[in-house]
Amino acid sequence: MAKRKPSAKENFPTVTGLSTSGTTPQQQEFNQHVAKINFLKEQLAQQRASLAAAQVRVQKEVQPLIRQLVEKRTAFVRLLDRAYHLEFFQKQEKEKIAYLIEKLAFDLIDTYGAHDLKDLYAQYNPEAASAVSTAEDEVPDAPEQAPDPDDYDAWQVQEQQRREAQQKARQQAKKKKAQATELKLELTSLTKASRKIYTTLVKLLHPDKERDEQTRLWKEEAMKRVTIAYNQDDFFELLRLQMEFLHLEEAHLDQVPEDQLQYYLKLLHDQIQELERELQHFQTGPQANFYQRFAGTERQMDLKFRKVKKELKDELSQLDLEIRVLEEPLHLREFLKKMRNFQ
């Protein structure tokens, strides 16, 4: 029986990473940092993918229900408006109706952008409607509170507080400027280091100079990874690939100068902190509430969306029932009787 010819993939050199046996503490720390960066990158990619998938599902599955809910609530507000003009209701009842219209219309305008209710809202609260329109165009500055001219001690305290606040602001601005300069130098250094590593790897992995077909195919795949990392200006991935492929030239991590290794450790540590901050952003950033409510593993997302859609559908059913019932003035009167302390 003829032997099966092994595929190019099966002939690829086995890369198991750098062994920690027989290495210095700095070398072991380097390997640990690289492993943690890979783990954090994987976690970050999963969370980004989960967030993107949740956003798509919200647009497809949740937004249509929310639009229906807004339409139902708007219909309820207009039902109340029609009831307000009926002679059937007494003055106190109309005050309650007006209160409901004002509150519900404002919530729909402010939360869901139901601008078609602005005119109706203005009828029941002209001053508030004008204030809302003005607030969209300008935000007034907070007035400064001048001290009592007869209270010299209070004036001195306020002046001292003002000077301290100005000094603190100057110090913070100076610190931010220094940090920005340091970051710029660091980025410049990383770019130069990335270019140096990329050049080294290109020479090491160039497939055109390889005669063995299987090795040439492997080097082509390796070069794709190197090129992607370089084009993305990912110094840390280039550094990891350099360490991964050092065995090709019979080199090892212990051949890296100690000062250079120490610098690499600092960069890797900084990268770990940056990735951890990005991950924490999913818990505390602007989209944290959205992520907690909709994103997660595929199973978690299914459960979350099922719960949210059920709540919206239940509310739609309840609103539909209430609108049908409260169209009858007698039923609306009974509903208004239950309202107390509405102002």
DRENROLO-382094 format. One record per residue (C-alpha): x, y, z; residue in three letters. Coordinates in steps of 0.25 Angstrom, whole numbers, padded with zeros to 4 digits, always signed. Layout:
XYZAla
...
//
This chain:
+0000+0000+0000Met
+0006+0013-0004Ala
+0009+0023+0007Lys
+0000+0036+0008Arg
+0008+0048+0004Lys
+0008+0057+0017Pro
+0001+0071+0015Ser
+0009+0084+0016Ala
+0002+0086+0029Lys
+0006+0073+0035Glu
+0021+0077+0031Asn
+0020+0090+0038Phe
+0031+0092+0049Pro
+0024+0089+0063Thr
+0024+0102+0071Val
+0021+0100+0085Thr
+0026+0113+0091Gly
+0038+0116+0099Leu
+0041+0106+0110Ser
+0043+0112+0124Thr
+0052+0101+0128Ser
+0066+0105+0131Gly
+0063+0120+0128Thr
+0065+0132+0137Thr
+0054+0139+0145Pro
+0053+0150+0134Gln
+0052+0140+0123Gln
+0041+0132+0130Gln
+0034+0146+0133Glu
+0035+0149+0118Phe
+0028+0136+0114Asn
+0017+0138+0125Gln
+0014+0152+0119His
+0013+0147+0105Val
+0004+0136+0110Ala
-0005+0146+0117Lys
-0005+0156+0106Ile
-0010+0145+0096Asn
-0021+0141+0107Phe
-0025+0156+0108Leu
-0026+0158+0093Lys
-0035+0146+0092Glu
-0044+0151+0103Gln
-0044+0164+0097Leu
-0048+0159+0083Ala
-0059+0150+0089Gln
-0065+0162+0096Gln
-0064+0171+0084Arg
-0071+0160+0075Ala
-0081+0158+0086Ser
-0084+0173+0087Leu
-0085+0174+0071Ala
-0094+0162+0071Ala
-0103+0168+0082Ala
-0104+0181+0074Gln
-0109+0174+0062Val
-0119+0166+0069Arg
-0124+0178+0077Val
-0127+0185+0063Gln
-0134+0173+0058Lys
-0141+0167+0070Glu
-0143+0178+0080Val
-0144+0191+0073Gln
-0157+0187+0065Pro
-0164+0184+0078Leu
-0159+0197+0084Ile
-0165+0205+0072Arg
-0178+0198+0075Gln
-0178+0201+0089Leu
-0175+0216+0086Val
-0187+0216+0076Glu
-0196+0210+0087Lys
-0192+0220+0097Arg
-0194+0231+0087Thr
-0208+0226+0084Ala
-0211+0226+0099Phe
-0206+0240+0101Val
-0215+0244+0089Arg
-0227+0237+0095Leu
-0225+0245+0108Leu
-0224+0258+0100Asp
-0238+0254+0094Arg
-0243+0251+0107Ala
-0238+0265+0113Tyr
-0247+0272+0103His
-0260+0264+0107Leu
-0270+0271+0115Glu
-0272+0258+0123Phe
-0260+0261+0132Phe
-0260+0270+0143Gln
-0249+0281+0146Lys
-0241+0272+0156Gln
-0242+0260+0146Glu
-0237+0269+0135Lys
-0225+0273+0144Glu
-0221+0259+0146Lys
-0222+0256+0131Ile
-0214+0268+0127Ala
-0203+0263+0137Tyr
-0203+0250+0131Leu
-0202+0256+0117Ile
-0191+0265+0121Glu
-0183+0254+0128Lys
-0185+0243+0118Leu
-0182+0252+0106Ala
-0169+0258+0112Phe
-0164+0243+0115Asp
-0167+0239+0100Leu
-0160+0252+0094Ile
-0148+0251+0104Asp
-0146+0236+0104Thr
-0151+0232+0090Tyr
-0150+0244+0082Gly
-0165+0245+0079Ala
-0164+0259+0073His
-0178+0258+0068Asp
-0184+0260+0082Leu
-0176+0273+0084Lys
-0188+0282+0080Asp
-0197+0274+0089Leu
-0188+0275+0100Tyr
-0187+0290+0098Ala
-0202+0291+0100Gln
-0201+0286+0114Tyr
-0188+0292+0118Asn
-0184+0304+0109Pro
-0173+0308+0119Glu
-0166+0295+0120Ala
-0167+0293+0105Ala
-0160+0306+0102Ser
-0150+0302+0113Ala
-0147+0289+0106Val
-0145+0296+0092Ser
-0136+0306+0098Thr
-0128+0296+0105Ala
-0125+0289+0092Glu
-0118+0301+0087Asp
-0111+0307+0098Glu
-0106+0303+0112Val
-0104+0315+0121Pro
-0092+0316+0130Asp
-0093+0315+0145Ala
-0093+0329+0151Pro
-0082+0331+0161Glu
-0086+0335+0175Gln
-0079+0347+0180Ala
-0075+0348+0195Pro
-0081+0358+0204Asp
-0072+0371+0203Pro
-0073+0373+0218Asp
-0068+0359+0220Asp
-0053+0360+0217Tyr
-0049+0347+0223Asp
-0059+0339+0214Ala
-0053+0347+0202Trp
-0039+0343+0206Gln
-0043+0328+0208Val
-0050+0328+0194Gln
-0038+0335+0188Glu
-0029+0324+0194Gln
-0038+0313+0189Gln
-0038+0319+0175Arg
-0023+0321+0174Arg
-0021+0306+0179Glu
-0031+0301+0169Ala
-0023+0309+0158Gln
-0010+0303+0163Gln
-0016+0289+0163Lys
-0021+0291+0149Ala
-0008+0296+0144Arg
-0001+0284+0150Gln
-0010+0274+0144Gln
-0009+0281+0130Ala
+0006+0280+0132Lys
+0006+0265+0136Lys
-0004+0262+0124Lys
+0006+0269+0114Lys
+0018+0261+0120Ala
+0010+0248+0119Gln
+0006+0252+0104Ala
+0021+0255+0101Thr
+0025+0242+0108Glu
+0015+0234+0100Leu
+0019+0240+0087Lys
+0033+0236+0089Leu
+0029+0223+0093Glu
+0020+0221+0081Leu
+0032+0226+0072Thr
+0041+0216+0079Ser
+0031+0205+0077Leu
+0030+0208+0062Thr
+0045+0207+0060Lys
+0045+0194+0068Ala
+0034+0189+0060Ser
+0041+0192+0047Arg
+0054+0186+0052Lys
+0047+0173+0056Ile
+0039+0172+0043Tyr
+0052+0174+0035Thr
+0058+0162+0043Thr
+0046+0153+0041Leu
+0045+0156+0026Val
+0060+0152+0024Lys
+0058+0140+0033Leu
+0045+0135+0027Leu
+0046+0140+0012His
+0040+0128+0005Pro
+0046+0131-0009Asp
+0059+0127-0004Lys
+0054+0113+0001Glu
+0056+0101-0008Arg
+0048+0091+0000Asp
+0034+0092-0004Glu
+0028+0089+0009Gln
+0036+0099+0017Thr
+0033+0109+0006Arg
+0018+0108+0008Leu
+0020+0108+0023Trp
+0029+0121+0022Lys
+0018+0127+0013Glu
+0007+0125+0024Glu
+0017+0130+0035Ala
+0020+0143+0026Met
+0005+0146+0025Lys
+0004+0146+0040Arg
+0016+0155+0041Val
+0011+0165+0030Thr
-0003+0166+0037Ile
+0004+0169+0050Ala
+0013+0180+0044Tyr
+0002+0186+0036Asn
-0006+0187+0049Gln
+0006+0193+0056Asp
+0005+0182+0066Asp
+0018+0183+0072Phe
+0015+0172+0083Phe
+0010+0162+0073Glu
+0023+0164+0064Leu
+0031+0162+0077Leu
+0023+0149+0080Arg
+0026+0144+0066Leu
+0040+0148+0067Gln
+0042+0140+0080Met
+0033+0128+0073Glu
+0042+0127+0061Phe
+0056+0129+0068Leu
+0058+0114+0067His
+0059+0115+0052Leu
+0073+0122+0053Glu
+0077+0113+0065Glu
+0075+0125+0074Ala
+0069+0125+0088His
+0063+0135+0098Leu
+0075+0135+0106Asp
+0083+0141+0095Gln
+0075+0154+0096Val
+0083+0164+0103Pro
+0078+0166+0118Glu
+0075+0181+0116Asp
+0067+0179+0104Gln
+0060+0168+0110Leu
+0057+0177+0122Gln
+0051+0187+0112Tyr
+0043+0177+0106Tyr
+0037+0173+0119Leu
+0033+0187+0122Lys
+0026+0188+0108Leu
+0019+0175+0110Leu
+0015+0179+0124His
+0009+0192+0119Asp
+0002+0185+0108Gln
-0004+0175+0118Ile
-0009+0188+0126Gln
-0015+0194+0113Glu
-0023+0181+0110Leu
-0028+0180+0124Glu
-0033+0194+0123Arg
-0040+0191+0110Glu
-0046+0179+0116Leu
-0051+0187+0129Gln
-0057+0197+0119His
-0068+0187+0116Phe
-0071+0187+0131Gln
-0070+0202+0134Thr
-0070+0209+0120Gly
-0082+0216+0113Pro
-0087+0203+0107Gln
-0086+0195+0120Ala
-0101+0195+0123Asn
-0103+0191+0108Phe
-0093+0180+0109Tyr
-0098+0174+0123Gln
-0113+0174+0118Arg
-0111+0168+0104Phe
-0097+0162+0102Ala
-0089+0150+0107Gly
-0088+0136+0102Thr
-0097+0131+0091Glu
-0106+0124+0102Arg
-0106+0136+0111Gln
-0110+0145+0099Met
-0121+0136+0096Asp
-0126+0136+0110Leu
-0125+0151+0111Lys
-0132+0154+0098Phe
-0143+0144+0101Arg
-0145+0152+0115Lys
-0145+0166+0109Val
-0155+0162+0097Lys
-0164+0155+0107Lys
-0165+0168+0116Glu
-0167+0177+0104Leu
-0178+0168+0098Lys
-0185+0167+0112Asp
-0185+0182+0113Glu
-0190+0183+0098Leu
-0202+0174+0102Ser
-0205+0181+0115Gln
-0205+0195+0108Leu
-0214+0190+0097Asp
-0223+0185+0107Leu
-0223+0198+0115Glu
-0225+0206+0103Ile
-0238+0198+0099Arg
-0243+0199+0113Val
-0240+0214+0116Leu
-0247+0218+0103Glu
-0259+0217+0110Glu
-0260+0230+0119Pro
-0267+0223+0131Leu
-0255+0214+0132His
-0245+0225+0130Leu
-0252+0233+0141Arg
-0250+0220+0150Glu
-0236+0220+0146Phe
-0234+0235+0150Leu
-0241+0233+0164Lys
-0229+0223+0167Lys
-0219+0235+0165Met
-0215+0242+0178Arg
-0204+0252+0180Asn
-0201+0254+0166Phe
-0195+0268+0166Gln
//
